[in-house]
Amino acid sequence: MVQWKRGCAAAACLLLACFKVMAGDVDTLVEAATATPLQLKLADRLSWTVRDVADVKADLTWPPASRQEFLAAIWPHAERAAKEIGVTPHALAAQAALESGWGRRVAITADGQPTFNLFGIKAGPSWDGDRIEVATHEYIHGKRRLKLADFRAYESIADCFDDYVAMLKANRRYASALKHGGTSRHFAARLQRAGYSTDPHYASKVHDIANSALVKSAKKVRRVSVSQRVSQPE
């Protein structure tokens, strides 16, 4: 009976913490996930970890204040997506950085929420999810032009990466990029050949970012950022 009461109390604490996360108070969830062994056991059942807390906080504090924070927010998703399609995570991180301006050019909805479209994926007629119309640049006959287009809108960074992987797999024109991608140079070059971007220098830009000192140290940036977010009060 005592154990049952403790379990109920722990569940109540975690439920309260979840509500506080929705209100922006993520530090409470950090405390809940690092409390007593019983609470930790229950937290595991609910799939909450300190790393998950950092990911939630990254979504709540968008846009990132620096390129380091951008990489810290997207890196676990880039690693997961890269394993699924057989490319280096540095290539995906670089592409997201280029397309979104390191997170600073992500479109914002009318109610002030970020759309998390980090890969510049347009919303065609077959897209039944949320969308937003924004101005974008495209190269037409070699000249850079400004035009309006509909882009997909997501609720989180994770949703964006999941849809990006699904889109690449479902579109036959990107088959070569998935089959022979591997490195950032090969992956970006094959994406460009398949028409992913109209920018004639798209592949070289992705490759240069992927091989920059900052992106190459992404794992270290991620580890330091998570430690700082969890241990330092705001």
Secondary structure, 3 states (H helix, E strand, C coil): CHHHHHHHHHHHHHHHHHHHHHCCCCHHHHHHHCCCHHHHHHHHHCCCCHHHHHHHHHHHCCCCCCHHHHHHHHHHHHHHHHHHHCECHHHHHHHHHHHHCCCCCCCECCCCCECCCCCCCECCCCCCCCEEEEEEEEEECCEEEEEEEEEECCCCHHHHHHHHHHHHHHCHHHHHHHHHCECHHHHHHHHHHCCCCCCCCHHHHHHHHHCCHHHHCHHHHHHHHHHHHHHCCC
